[in-house]
Every structure is written in structure tokens, then in C-alpha cells.
Amino acid sequence: QVQLVESGGGLVQAGGSLRLSCAASERTFSTYSMAWFRQTPGNDREFVAAISWIGGRTSYADSVKGRGTISRDFAKNTIYLQMNSLKPEDTAVYYCAANPTSSGYAYWGQGTQVTVSS
């Protein structure tokens, strides 16, 4: 069973930056494509960014394109989401996910809160 643990959330002023981390519990992490999602109260989880396990191809939601960078460190079994020029609308609980399947991602972390003040 893969366990994912996010960290790095917090309170930041608009225009600031944060780097979120997601550490996986197993070395098989290196064979999974992974992603970041976010969710605000009363809304569905929203895709933020993804990185493939082959080639490290990345994709981003339009809402973060140009401001967010997803990356992975195989040695640390960790992925990151660097977010710059943060906006109040980026406020959400951010989740990392691993191993996309036909019915969605198989593994999820517990989430980390990001709050951007105006």
C-alpha cells in the first residue's frame, strides 16, 4: 500500500510563493505518474498539475500555468509543487495523488491547507 504525505502548506500573502511536498512510502513510487489536486469547501477536487513516470512529462491546469511547477525527486520518493505569484483564489486544500487508473487516481494523501491572504 502506497502512502502519500503532503507538507508545505500554510498562510501566505498574495504574490508570495510556497513549495508543497508529497513523500511516498514505497520505492515503487518511481513507476507511478503523480499529480496535484486542490479542493475548496463545497466543490469537487480540481486538477492542478501532473507528472508522468516515463519521461517526466508535465501538464498544468490553465489556472496555474506559468505560476506552478511540478517536479519529482526519485532519490527522495517525493514530488513537489512550486507555486509562485499566489492569489487568494489559490486558497484550498492541496492533495497529491499517485497511479492514475480508468476510475481515477488509486492513491491519495491527506491534504495540506494553503491559504492566500489578500
C-alpha positions as CSV (number, residue, x, y, z in Angstrom):
1,Q,0.0,0.0,0.0
2,V,1.4,3.3,-1.0
3,Q,1.1,6.1,1.5
4,L,1.4,9.8,0.5
5,V,2.2,12.5,2.9
6,E,1.9,16.2,1.9
7,S,3.6,19.1,3.6
8,G,4.5,22.7,3.0
9,G,1.1,24.3,3.2
10,G,0.4,27.4,5.2
11,L,-0.6,31.0,5.2
12,V,1.0,33.3,2.6
13,Q,0.2,36.8,1.3
14,A,-0.9,37.3,-2.2
15,G,2.1,37.5,-4.6
16,G,4.1,35.1,-2.4
17,S,5.3,31.6,-3.0
18,L,5.0,28.1,-1.5
19,R,6.6,24.8,-2.2
20,L,4.4,21.8,-1.4
21,S,6.0,18.4,-1.0
22,C,4.5,14.9,-1.2
23,A,6.5,12.0,0.1
24,A,5.6,8.4,-0.9
25,S,6.2,5.5,1.3
26,E,7.4,3.0,-1.2
27,R,10.2,2.8,-3.8
28,T,7.5,1.8,-6.4
29,F,6.7,5.4,-6.3
30,S,9.2,5.7,-9.2
31,T,6.8,3.8,-11.5
32,Y,3.7,5.9,-10.9
33,S,2.5,9.0,-12.6
34,M,1.5,11.5,-10.0
35,A,-0.5,14.7,-9.7
36,W,-1.6,17.5,-7.5
37,F,-5.3,18.4,-7.0
38,R,-7.0,21.0,-4.8
39,Q,-10.3,21.4,-3.2
40,T,-12.3,24.2,-1.6
41,P,-15.4,23.6,0.6
42,G,-18.5,22.6,-1.4
43,N,-16.6,22.0,-4.6
44,D,-15.1,19.0,-6.4
45,R,-11.4,18.3,-6.4
46,E,-9.7,20.3,-9.1
47,F,-6.8,19.1,-11.2
48,V,-3.7,21.3,-10.7
49,A,-0.7,19.6,-12.3
50,A,0.6,16.1,-13.2
51,I,3.9,14.5,-14.0
52,S,4.4,11.2,-15.8
53,W,6.7,8.5,-14.6
54,I,8.1,7.9,-18.1
55,G,9.9,11.0,-19.3
56,G,8.7,13.3,-16.6
57,R,6.2,15.0,-18.9
58,T,4.2,17.6,-17.1
59,S,0.8,19.1,-17.5
60,Y,-1.0,22.0,-15.8
61,A,-4.4,23.5,-15.3
62,D,-4.8,26.8,-17.0
63,S,-5.4,28.4,-13.7
64,V,-1.8,27.7,-12.6
65,K,0.0,27.6,-15.9
66,G,3.0,29.8,-15.7
67,R,2.9,30.1,-11.9
68,G,3.2,26.4,-10.9
69,T,5.9,23.9,-11.4
70,I,5.6,20.2,-10.6
71,S,8.7,18.1,-10.2
72,R,9.9,14.9,-8.7
73,D,13.0,13.6,-6.8
74,F,13.3,9.8,-7.3
75,A,16.0,9.6,-4.6
76,K,13.6,11.0,-2.1
77,N,10.4,9.4,-3.4
78,T,9.0,12.9,-3.4
79,I,7.1,15.2,-5.7
80,Y,6.9,18.9,-5.4
81,L,4.6,21.7,-6.4
82,Q,6.2,25.1,-6.5
83,M,3.6,27.8,-6.7
84,N,4.5,31.5,-7.3
85,S,2.5,34.7,-7.6
86,L,-0.1,33.2,-5.4
87,K,-3.6,34.6,-5.5
88,P,-6.4,34.4,-2.9
89,E,-8.3,32.1,-5.3
90,D,-5.4,29.6,-4.9
91,T,-6.7,29.0,-1.3
92,A,-7.6,25.3,-1.0
93,V,-6.6,22.0,0.5
94,Y,-4.0,20.6,-1.8
95,Y,-3.8,16.8,-2.3
96,C,-1.2,14.7,-4.1
97,A,-2.3,11.6,-5.9
98,A,-0.5,8.6,-7.5
99,N,-1.1,5.9,-10.1
100,P,-3.9,7.1,-12.4
101,T,-6.4,4.3,-13.4
102,S,-9.5,4.3,-15.5
103,S,-11.5,5.1,-12.4
104,G,-9.2,7.8,-11.1
105,Y,-6.1,8.0,-9.1
106,A,-5.5,5.0,-6.9
107,Y,-3.7,6.7,-4.0
108,W,-4.3,10.0,-2.3
109,G,-2.6,11.9,0.5
110,Q,-4.4,13.5,3.4
111,G,-4.1,17.1,2.0
112,T,-2.3,20.2,3.1
113,Q,-4.1,23.6,3.6
114,V,-2.9,26.6,1.6
115,T,-4.4,29.9,2.5
116,V,-3.5,33.1,0.5
117,S,-4.5,36.3,2.1
118,S,-5.2,39.4,0.0
